[in-house]
Amino acid sequence: MRIPAMLALGLALVPLPALAAPPQGAPEDRRFIRDTEIERRNQRVTAQPLEVRLDAPAWYAEGDAPSVRFTISNPNSHSVWVLRWELPTTERAERDLFQMHRNGVEVTYEGRLTKRVEPRAIDYVEIKAHDSYSVVVDLSADYDLDSAGDYRIQFRQPQLPVRTALAAATPSMIAPDGEGKLPSVLPTHVAEVREAVSAQFFFPGVPAELARKEQAPDQSLVGSYSGCTTTQKSQLSTAHANAKTMTSKALTWLNGHTSGGGLYLTWFGAYNSSRFSTVKSHYTKILDEFNTKTVNFDCNCTDSGTYAYVYPSSPYKIYLCGAFWRAPSTGTDSKAGTLVHESSHFTVNGGTQDYVYGTSGAKSLAISNPSKAVMNADNHEYFAEYQ
């Protein structure tokens, strides 16, 4: 008999702190579009804790799919809207949502890392009052479960950015502008994790003939394009050249400012020799990629809310999506900068994460947590773009 192991988390909603308006003409002017009246109203709302629960068998037999049921419940008398990428779905994950250990050793996340536009109304999942969102997640799709062992899993997110109201009927929230972009609709609250109990199960591993093997890039595909039009190929060629130039400038800046300060302070925080060396190493490897490795581009993704994504353990292939083609050639959140961002994710180049997105978030992270800033992809992108 299989006895379910459960995980229950208490999540409390607290308002996000108000953000000061950016100076006139700053890049944030076009990036941070707010429905301020809704935000002010929502920040006065209190909420009962949400409950997140993971259900999994205590053991799996050979050949079983290692899946768990994720459920998040809303006991409040009003709906709560959660960003879709903060929740697991039936599709491949867009970020590392679970912390998993096998025999006490953390299991590697092998799913995609994605650069997105700022949240829009269509990017939220509504959890209605006294209702829940539930989905069965195949863990083997994005985590290394090749080996047998005792696994422990818990929901990784310490906070969930949410809204407690969403004016879906407002045409400006759902109609694209002249460039085909939807306006930003930012979260107004944070759901904080107050308690966690991890689920545990035994999994016998994936049979040897099905286990994933670490592979070098397929040299027969070096320089290939998949699903790219002639125009897109031309834009990618230009973006690659521009990315190489801005990465070279970033490395030159670091070689000339060995004690940090200036742009380093803005994007990576207070100087520390170890962190500085980490950043320099990342750009050295990224520049080597642009100089000596030819990236494989895939243009089949059409998601308008995503710039691009990669699988970190699969260099040097970058998947370009809808937002990439609307981006400027250079400058903030550019095509070239996106290639720097995505290349920094590759494990061979340093393996950065997506702790925060956007210029304001990146600057705040540099101040509050320099150790995370030097491992955040957007911080690498903006340091290179602002050269």
N, C-alpha and C positions, 0 to 999 in steps of 0.2 A: 504494500500500500504506500502511496506517495502522500506525504503530509506537507501541505503548503507552508513555506516559510514566508513571512510577511515583513514588509517595511512600511512604517507609518511616520510621516513627517508633519509637524504642525507648522503652518506658514502664516505669519501675521502680516497684514498690509499696512505699510506706513507710506506717507507722501514722499515723493522725491523732492529734494531741496530745490528751491527756485534757482534758475540759472540767469545770470546777468545777461542782458542783451549785448551782442558783440558790437564793437565799434563800427561806425558807418564805413562801408566799403570792405570790411574784413571778409575772408572766405566764408565765415559762418553765416553771413547774411543770407546767402542762397541755400545753405545746408540746413539751417534750423528754422523750419516753418512751423509755427505753433498756433493751435487754437487756444489762445490764452484764457478766454472766458471759460471754456470747458475745464481747463487745467485748474483755474482758481476755484471753481466749484467743486471739482473732484478732490482737491487736496483737503477739504473739510470733511470728507466722507470717512467714517470708521468702518471696519469690516471684521467679521469673525474669521478665525484662522481657516485657511484652506487645508485640506488633508491630501497628502500624496502617499500612495501605497503601491508596493511592488509585491506581486504574488508569483511564487515559483515553486515547482516541486522540490522536494528535498534531495532528489537524485534523478539522473537521466540515464537511460540505457544506451548502449552503443547504437548509433544511427538516429537517435532522437535529435530534433532541432532544439538547441538551447535557447528557448524563448521564455520571456517573463511578461506578465500582464501589468502594465502601468496604468494607474487610475488616479486622477486628481479630482476631488470633490469640492463643490462650492456650497457651504451651508447658509450663505447669506440670502437675504431677501431681494437682492439685485444681482444682475449679471456681472461677471468679471471677464475681461478680455486679456488673453495671454498671447505674447508673440509666438508665432507658430514654430520658430526654430528653437525656442526654449523647451519644447515638448517633443517627445518621441512620436513618430508617425509610422505608418506601414512602409514608407519609402526609406531610402538610405538616409542616415543621419547627416545633418549639416554641421554638427559640432559634437564634441565629446560631452555627453550628457550624464554618463554613469562613471562612478569610480568603482573599479573592479580589481580584486586581488585573487591570485591563484596561489594557494599554499603560502600566503603572506607576502607574495611579490606582486607588485602592481602589473596589471595586464595592459598591453599596449593598445591604444586606440589606432585603428587603421582606416578610419573613414575619412570623408572629405573635410577640408577646411575652406570656408567660403567668405569672399568679400561681398558685402551687401550694400544696397542703398539704405538710407535711413528708413525706419518703419513707416509703413503706409496703412491706411484703414484696412486694406485687403490682407495685410500680414498678420492680423489678429485672429485667434480662435476664441469664440464666445463660449464660456461655460455658464449656463443659465442658472438662475437661483435654484437652490436645492437640487442641483443636477450634477453630473460628473462627465468627464472626458476620459475614455478608456481605450487602450490599444494594446495589442500583443506585439512585442518587439523581438525580432530575431537577433540575438546578441552576436551570433557568429558572422553577421554581415559586416560588422564594423570593429570587432574586437578579436584579438588573437586567442582563440580557444582551441588551438591545435593540440595542446597537451592535456593529459588527464590530471585531475586534481580537485581539491576542495576550493570552490569559488565563493567569494563574498562580494556582494554588489549593493551599492546604495546610490541614490539620486545625487548627482554631483553638485547641482546648482544650489548655492547658499542663499541666493536671492532670485526672485522672478520679477522682471519689469512688467507691469500690467497697467491697464486702465480700468476704471470702474464705471465709465460711460464712454460711448462711442457714437458720435452723431452721424450714423450711416446715411441718414436722409439728406445730409448737406451735400449738394452737388459738387462743391469745390473739393470735397474729400475723395471723390471717386472718379472725377473727370480729369483726364490728362491735360497738361499744359501744352503750349505750342511745340515743345520738344518731345512730347510723348511721355513725360514724366508725371507721376502722381505726387501730390503734395505730401510732406511728412506729417505723421501723426505720432507724436512721441508718447511714451509711457508716462503716467502721472504718479504711480505708486510703486513700491517695492514690496514683494511678498518675501518675508524673511523666514528662514528655516529655524525653528526653535528646538526641534528634537528629531533624532534619527535613530532607527534600528535597522541594521543591515540584514539582508536576506542571504542565506547560505545554501549551497547545493553542491552535490558532486556531479562532475561531468567527465565522461571517459575520454574526451578528446575526439578529434576528427581522425577517421581512418587515414593511414599513411598515404594511400593512393589519392586521397582528396585534399590532403593538407596543403596549405598555401606555401609556396617556396619563394624566398627572396630572389628576385631576378634583376639582372642588370638591364638597363634600357635596351630595347630591341634596335640594334644598329641599322636594321633594314628600314626602319621607320624614321630615322633621324632626319629632321627637316621636313617632315610630312605635314600635310594639312588634311583635316577631316571635316567635310561639310562646309568648307569655307568658299565664299565667292571670290572672284578675281579682285573685287574692291576690298574685301576683308583681308585677303592675303597682302595687298599693298599696304593697308593700314597696319597690319601686324608687323610687316617688315620695318615700317617707320617707327612703330612703337618699340620694337626690339632695339633699334639703333639709338633711340632717345633714352631708353632704359639703361643701355650700356654707358651713355654719356653721363647721365645723372648719377649712376652708381660710381663711376670713376671720380666724379667731382666730390661725392660724399667721402670717398676714401682719401682723396687728396686733402680735404678739409680735416679729417681726423689725423692724418700724418702731420699736418701743420699746427694742430691744436691738441697737443698730447696731454694737456691737463684739463680738457673739457671746456666748460663754459659756453657761452653763445648759443648756437643752434643745438649743440649737444645737451646743454642744460635744459633747453626748451622741450626737447623731444625724448631725452633719456634720463634727465634728472641730475642730481648731485654727482660729482665725479667720484669714482671709485676705480682703482686700477684694474681690478678683476672685471668689473662690468664694462669698462672702456675697452678692454682687450676682447671681450665677448662681441661687442658691437663691431669692432674693427675686423674681427675674424669673419663675422657674417658677411660684411660687405666685400671682403676679399674673396670669399667663396662665390658670392653672387656675381661679382665681376668676372671671375674665372668661368662661370657658367655662360655668361653673355659673350665672352671672348673665345672660348674653346668648345663649348657644347651648343648644339643647335636644338632649340626647344621645339617640341612637337605641339602643334596647336589644334584644338578641337573646337569647332564653331557650331556644334549641334544643339547646345543649350539655348533656349529661347526665353528663360525666366527674366522678365523685365526688372525684377527687384534684385538681381544678382549681377555683379560685375564678372566674377570668375571664381573658379575653385580648382583645387588640386588634391591629390592623394599624396600626403607627405613622403610616403615610402616608395613612391613611383616617380622618380625624376626622369626626364625633364618635360613632363607633359602638363599643359595648362588648358583647362576647359574655359572658353570664353562664353559669356552669356549676354542677355539683352542690354543691360546697363553699360557694358563695356563699349559698345558701339556708339553710345550717346556721349561718352566722356570726351573731354578735350584731349588733344595730343600730348600736351604737357601742362604743368600747373597742378593745382590741388585736385586729387582724385582723378588723375589723368590715365590715359591708356598706358603710357610708359610707367607711371607710378604703380599701376595695378600689376604689371609684370614684376616689378621689384617686390611688391607685397607678396604675390604668390610664390615667387622664387625663394623668398625668405622662409616659407613654410617647409620646403623640402628638407628632409632630415639631413641630407648630405651638406646642406648650406647652413645648418644651425637649428632647424626645426622650431621656428617661432609659432606662437599661438594667436588666437583672436580673443584676447581678454576684453578689449574695448574696441569700438569703432568710432571714426570721426575725429576731427581735429581737436575739438574741445575735450573729448574723452581721452585722447592720447596725451594732451598737455596735462590734464588732471592726473593721469596715471604716472607721468614722469615726476610729478611733485609728491604724490602720495605713496607710490611704490616703484622706485627706480628698478628694482630687481625684476618686476614684471614688465616694466616699460622696455627693457633691453631684450625682452622675449616676446614683444607684441608686434605683429606684422604691420599694422597701420603706423606705428611710430617709426619703423624703418622706411616705410613709403614716404611719409611726410618729411623726414630728415633729408631724404634724397630729392624730393620735389622742391624743397625750399632752398636748394643750393643756387 
